[in-house]
Amino acid sequence: MTDMSEDKGKGKRRSSEWFAGTGKNGFIHRSWMRNQGFAPDLFDGRPVIGIGSTWSEFTPCNAHLNRVAESIKRGVWEAGGFPLEFPAMSLGEPIMRPTTMLYRNLLAMEVEESIRANPMDGVILLAGCDKTTPGMLMGAASVDLPTLMMTGGPMLNGKFRGKDIGSGTDVWKFADEVRAGTMSEEEFTEAETCMARSAGHCMTMGTASTMASVTEALGMQLPGSAAIPAVDSRRYALAQIAGRRIVAMVQEDLKISKILTRDAFENAIKINAAVGGSTNAVVHLLALSGRVGVPLSLADFDHLARDIPVIVNLMPSGKYLMEDFFYAGGIPVVMSELGDLIHRDHVTVSGKSVAENIEKAKNWNEEVITPVSNPFQSAGSGTVVLTGSLAPDGAVLKISAASPHLLKHRGKARVFSTVEEYNVAADDLNMDIEGSDIIVLQNAGPKGYPGFPEVGNVSMPRKLLALGITDMVRISDARMSGTAYGTVVLHVSPEAAVGGPLALVENGDEIEIDVENRQLDLLVAPEVLAQRRAKWKAPTDGPTRGWSKLYVDHVMQADKGADLDFLVGGSGSEVPRHSH
């Protein structure tokens, strides 16, 4: 059991406002809790630890989190705490429609209100699938209690016909091969049964693995947590240690605001670049920074990552998968390899500095995690930010997943107002399109879809696939899966649905992309654009009720993290008024 003698918060517990009460209210709070069989002395002022879980059988990536929670509880009990598990909205990327991003902010709001309304002194967040990690962090950050994240871990490597296959990345690849006629439907079905063969989230460096890595880089996960496979016993052992540690964090009053500093965000941006992480990390980190009041802009993601090489050779940018990454040493090795390129002195949930956390890190496979002196890809190969007349407030592109010959390109626009319209056209072998053209997809941004879906990496036209052309420039106000690849410009801001320049693009317009100079321009005369703008009308077919309407009315643009405008900042952990 943890030594309680240096407990800074003992006698001042937030939970004591519930469980140390006298009279009617104290009776209510304690008596009803006792119907679960809790011993009377558990209400003696010990730290109450909320375990927020996004477990759900509708979220395959998170379906094992109930087991992780049990390991956490063991650790909390050992350290003299009182663990109480509570549910949080589970966002299953493979299942939910129209997109989990529509609900990230709803999860954040639910987590925030659940923590504030209940007698918690500290919180452990259980997440895994893409939006559950940032959504929970955002909500917890707005309350600002001692908080620790525990992600559920990636699946084991997929195995198909003697080779490793990766979730998402090989799905897009195989689907295009079927459309091109180079893979049979029977082979496609066989691969389906071979990819997701264990509990856990995507084992590529998609958004789930990226956000787990980023959370560790922020200092919000225990060192080494991000990469341990979901089914590895070491994940459950670390979960038990996390349970012990959150009790200590309460005793130390180590709040989330003390960890999520500007240095932490800068480290997260640099680690995202080094691992070849998802473009989605940009949106999530911007939203999270807004909750804790740390100044962060879209431009920061470009200039902070310019000197950072990609040193992790994982799909979709590379060859290997998360299981291999764990065996090579995981995030501690990446941070160690970057050396003075990252901040090493800020505090983390371990109670130690970054430098202390990684001092014993050793690289066990330099093919998976390459040395900075001989990187997998050169500095500046991660996510870059483009601006120009087509994206006045910015757009993003992941260089490591793009085709080098398309990074400086001029072509004619082929414009589609919805992804459904494009999908019909793309399957037509007689589609009017050339390999040098640029596909432009409108109305897939935060307000336009609504929800900002992962449709930006639209499938290649069958006509071009038949000619052996496997990539072309695609531009949209949408996102794309972190598991995806291609020369895809995303998050164009302002989006088409609010009248951004993207809304004014017409078939045949010339567009120029110049990644080296960070430019994305619509080569149309200003007077012509002015005429088009005068004729443009905002969409009128948006949602009329419920969460979707609230979301559309209040969601901010991609360059602001797509949070709701009234959720920026926080309300703190003040105990609410009595309920009876």
N, C-alpha and C positions, 0 to 999 in steps of 0.2 A: 504493500500500500504506500502511496505517496506520502511523504512527510508533510503534515498540515501545519507545522509550526511556523513556516514562513508564508503562509497563505495571506496575501495582501487584502483579499476581498472577504475573508470570513467575518460573519456578522453583518455584512453589508450586501449580501446576495440579493440580486434582483428577484430570485425565486422566493425569498423570505417575505416579500410583499404578498404572496399568496399563502405559503405554507406555515409562516410564523404568526399569522393573524390570530386574533382573538374574536370571540363572539360568533355571530351568525356566519360571517364570511369565511373565517378560518375553518369553522366546522364544515361548511360546504366544500371548500377546496380540498381538505384532507379526507373527509369521509367518503366522498365519491371516488377518489383515487384508490381508496382501500378496497373497493370492490374487485380490484384486480389482484388482490392478495399481497400487496406491498406491506412490509413490516412497519410498525409505527415509528421506529427510529430513523426511517429514511427521510423524514421530514425535519431533521435536526439541523438544517442549515448547510448540509453538504452541497457541492455544485450539482445543479440539475443540468444535464446535457441533452439537448434536443438532437435527435438523429433524423434529419430530413432525407427521405428516400424517394427517388423517382422510379422505384420498382414497378413494373407492370408487365404482364404477359403480352400486352399489345406493343411493347417496346422490347424486341428481342435482345437488343444490346444491353438492356438493364434488367433482364429477367432473373438474374442471379444476385441482385443487390440485397435481397432479403437474407441471403447467406452471409454476405459481407457485413451486414448490420449486426448479425449475431456475434461476429468476431469483434466488432467495435464495442459492443455491449460488455463483452468479457473484459476488455481493457479498461472501460469506464468503471466497472465494479471493482476491479483490482486497485484502481487508483483512488477509491473512496468517493466516487461520484455516483449519481443517480441517473441512469440512461433511460430516456423515453423517446420512442420512435414515433414520427409523424409522417403522413404521406404528403407528397407534392405532385403536382400535375406532371405526368410522364409524357414526353414528346418523342415518339418513335419515328425516326426519319424514314425507315423503309415502308411505313404503314400509313401515317397520317396524311390527310389531304385537307386543303390544297397545298399546304406546306407547313412544316413545324415552325418556320420563322414567324408565321402569323401569331403563334402562341408563345414565343419566347418571353415577350414582355408580360403576358398573362401569368406565366410561371413565376417570373420575377416578382410580380405584384403579390401573388399568392404566398410565396416564400416570405417576403417581407412582412406581410400582415400576420402570417402564422407565427413567426418568431416574436413579433412585437406583442401579440395578444396572449401569449402563453408564458408560463414561468420558467423561462430558459436563462441560464447563466452563460452557457457556451453552446456552440452548434457545430456538428459535423454534417457536411453535405455529401450525400451519396448520388453520384451522377455517372454518366458514361456517354450516351448518345449525344449527338452533335450539340443541340440547343440546351440540353439539360444542364451542362456544365456552366456556360455563361449565364443562363437564366437564373440559376441558383445563386451564383456569385453576385449577380447584380442585386437580387433581393436582399441577401445577407448584408451586402455592403451598405445598403440604405438604412440598416438597423445599427450596425457597428458593434456587435458583440465579439468576444473571442470566437474565431471561426476557423475551421480546418476543412479542406476539401479532400474527399477520397473518391477517386474515379474507379470504375469497375474493371478496367483493363481490356486489352484487345483480345480477339479470338486467336487461336493457333493459326499458323499458316494454312491457307487452302492448298489442297493437293489434287492435281488433275493430270492423268496420263504421264506421270513421272516428273512433273515440274510443279513449282510453287505458283499459285495464282492468288491474286489479291482482290479483296472485296471492292466493289465499285470499279476500280481501274480496269480489271479484266471483263467486267460486265459491259462497259462501254465498248471495249475492244471486240469482244465476242459478238455483241449485237450488230456492230458495223460489218463484221465478217459474214454474219448471216445475211445481212442486207446486200452485201457484195457477192454472195454466192460462194464464198470460200470456206464456210463452215456450215455443216448440216444442222437441221433442227434437232436431230437425235443427239449430236455432239453437244449442242447448246444445252439441252435438257440434262445430259449427263454432268456437265460442268456445274450446273445449278446445285446438284446434290453434293458436290465436292468442295464448294467454296466456304460455306459457313458451317464448320464442323465442330465448333465448341461454343460454349458461352463466351460472351464478350462483344465489344464493339469492333468496327472495321479495323483490320490489321494492316491496312495501308496507312500512309501518312495523310489520311483524309481529315475531315474536320474534327471527328471524335478524338483521334490520336493527337492531332494538332492542339486542340484545346486542353487535353490532359498534359501535354508537354508544356504549353504556355502557362498553365496553372502552376506547374512545378517551377517554371522559370520565374513566375511572379512571387514565389515563396509561399504559396497557399497550400501546397502539398508537401508531404514529407519527402526528403531526397530519395530518388529512385522509384517513386510510386508510379510514374506515368506509364512506363513500358512493361511492367510485369504482366504476363498473360493472365487473363481472367481466371483460368483454371489452375494456375500455379499456386501451390500451397503457400509460397512466399507472399502472395497478395493478402491472404487471410492472416498470416502472421503480422504483416505490416498494419493491417486494419486493427488488430488487437493493440499494437503499439500506438496507433493513432488515437484509440480510445483512451489510453493512459495519458497521451500528450495533451488532449483537449482539456482534461481536468487540470493539468499543470498550467495551461494557457489561461484558464479562468483564475487560478491562484496568482498568476503573474499579471493579470489584467492586460494580456497581449491581444488587443483588439485588431480587427481587420484593417482599420485605418492606419495603424502603425506599420503594417506590412505593405499595403498598396500605396507606395510612394511613387514619385516620378522615376526614381531609379529602378523600381520594380517593373514599371511599364516599359522603360527603355530596355531592360534585360529581356522582357517577354518579346518585344519586337525583334530584337537581335537573335534570340533563340528560334523564333519562328522562321527567320531568314535562313539560319544555319541548318535547320532540319528540312527545308523545302516545304514549309507548312502551308496550310490552306489559306486562300484569300479571305475566307470567312472570318479568320482571326482578326482582320482589320476592323470589321463591323462590330464584333463582340468586344474588343478591347476599347474601342471608342465609346461604346455604351457603358462599359464598366467604369472607365475613367470619369465619365459624367456623374456617376453615382457617388464617387468619393471626392469629387472636386479637384482632380489632378488635371492640369491643362494638357491636352493631347489633341493633335490635329492630324488630318490625313497626310499632310506633308511630312510629319515626323516619321511615318512608316517608310518613306522613301529615303530621306537623308540619313536616318539611323541605320538602315540596312545596306547602304551603298558599299560599305567597307567589309561586309560580312559575307564570306564565301559559304556556299552550300557544302557542308561536310558530311551529311547523312545521305547515304545512297539507298533510298527507299522509294517504292512506288508511291505516287504516280510519276515522280521525276526520275527515279532510278530503278534498281533491280530487286532490292530486298524488302522484307516485311518486318512488322513490329516485334515479332518473336525474335528475329535475328538482332534487332536493335537492342532488345533487353539483354541478350547474351553478350553483346558487345560492350555493354556498360551503361546504356541509356543516357538520359539527360545530364547526370553528373559528369559524364565523360565529355559531352558536348560543351558544357560550361567550362570544364577544365581546359579543353582544347582552345577555346576562345580567349582564355587568359585575361589580359588587361583590356580586351575589347568590351568586356562587360563589367558592371559594378559588382564588386566582390564583398562589400562591407555592410550591405543592408541586412536587416534582420528578417528571418523567415519563421514559419510556424514551428520549426524545430527548436526555436529559441536561440539558434546559432546563426552566424553570418553565412552568406553564400560561400565564402572562402573556407570556413570550417566544414561546411556540408560536403564540399567536393575535394578536400585535401587528400583523400585516399582513393579517389577515382582512378581507374586504370582501363585503358582501351584494350579489349580482348580480341578485336577484329578490325583491322584498319581498312578492310574492304567495305565494311558497313559504315563505320565512322572514320572518315579519312582525316589525316593530320591537316591542320590549317596551312602548313607549308606545301602540301600537295593535295588540294581540295578536290572533291568530286566535281564541283562546278565552281567557277571563279567568283570573286566578290561581285555583288550586285546582281546575282542570278535569281534572287527570290522575287517577292512581290514588289512591283514598282507602281508609282502613281503617275498617271498621265493627266495633263490638263490641256486646254485649248478651246477652240470655238465650238467643238462638239460636246465638251465636258468642262464647262467653266468652273464647276466646283469639284472636279476630279473624277477619275475612273481608275481601276486597278487592272493589272495584268501580271500573271505569274510567269516570269521568263523561263524558269527551269522546266515548265511543262509546255512551252511554246516551241514552234519551229523557227530556227535562227533566220532562215531566209525571208520570213514574214515580219520580222521585227522592224524593218523599214519598208513600207509598202504603200502604194497608191492604187486604189481600185474603185470600181463603180458599185454603188450601193444597190443591193436587192433588199427591199424593205418589206417587213411583215408586221402587221399591227397586233397579232396574237401568236402565241406559240402553236396553237391548234392550226391556224392558217398555214404556218410554216411546215408543220409535220405532214400535212396533206401534200404540199408542193414538193417537199424533199423526197417523197417516195415515187414521184413521177419521173420516169426515165427520160421524158421529153422536156423536163424543166429547163426554162431559159436561164441558164447560168454558166459562167466560166470559172475556172479555177482562180483567176485573178480578181474576181468579184469579192465584195465584202458584204456579208449577211448582216443586216440590221434588224434587230428584234425590239419592238416598242411595247410599252404598257405592261412591263413585267417587274416594275419596281415596287417599293413599299406600299404606295397607295394604289398603284395601277392594277395589281393582280387580283386582290390585294395580298400582301404578305411577303413579297420579295422572294420568289421561289428559286430553286436551283435548276433553271431551264436555260441558262446562258450558254452552256456548251451544247447547243442544238446539234443533233445528228448531222453528219455530212450528207449532202444530197446523193442519192443512189447513182445518179448519172455520173458524178465525179468519182465515186468509189469504183465504179466499173472501169474508169480510165486509170485507176491506180493512184488517184489524188486523195490523200487521207487527212489533209488539214487545209484550212483556209481561215482568213481573219473573220471573226464573228464578234459583233459589238451589240451590247444590250444594257438595259438598266436592271437586269436580273443578277442573281448570284450563280455560282456553279458549285457542284459537290467538290469537296476537297480531294476526293478520289479521282477527279476527272483531269483531263489534259487537253492540250490544243492551244492555238493562238487565239485566245478568247479575252476580249476586253469586257470588263464587268463593272457593275455599280455606277454606271454613268449617271452623274448628278449635275443639275437637277434631272429627275426622271421625266419621261414623256408625259405621264399623266398629269403633271403639274405645269406643263408647257415648256419644259426644258428644250434646248435645241434638238435633242433626239426626236422630239415630236414633229419636227419640221422637215426631216430628211425624206426625200422622195427617190423613187427608182431612177437610177442613172446618175445621181449626184456623185461627185468625186469626194472621196474621203482619204486622208493621208494619216498614217500612223508612223511615228518616228520615236521608237522606244529610247534610243540613246539620248535624245534631247527631250524626252518625256512629253511629247506633243501628240495630240489627237485633234485633228482639224477637219471641219466640214468646209470644203472648198466651193462655197456658194456665195455670191455677192450679197452684201448686207441688205441692199434694197430688195432683192428677191426674197430673202428670209423675212423681211419686214412685211411684205405682201402676204406671205404664207401665214405669218403670225396673226395678221388681221383676220384671216379666215378660220384660224384654228379655234376649236371649241373643246372645252374640257369634257371628259367622259361624264355621262349622267347615269350610268347603269351600276353605280356602286352599291354596297350593302345598305340596307335601310334600318337595321336593328341589331341589337346584341353586341357581342364583343367585336365583330368585324367592323361595325359602324364606328364604335369607339376608337378602334385601331386606326381606321382611315382618317377620322377627324383629327387625330392627335399624333400620328407617327411622324417623326422627323426624317429627313433625307439620309441617304447612305453615308454621306460624309460626316454626319453627326451620330452615326451608330444605330440609326433606325430605332431608337428608344422612343417612348411616348414623351411628349413635351412636359407633361405634368409629373412624370416619374424621375426626372433628372434631380440629382441630389438625394437627400435622405431625411427622414423624420426622427432618427435616433432611437434609442432603446428605453425611453421614458415609460414607466409602467402606466398603463391606461387606468381610467376610473373604474370603480367597483361595478360589478355586474348585477348585484342583488342588494 
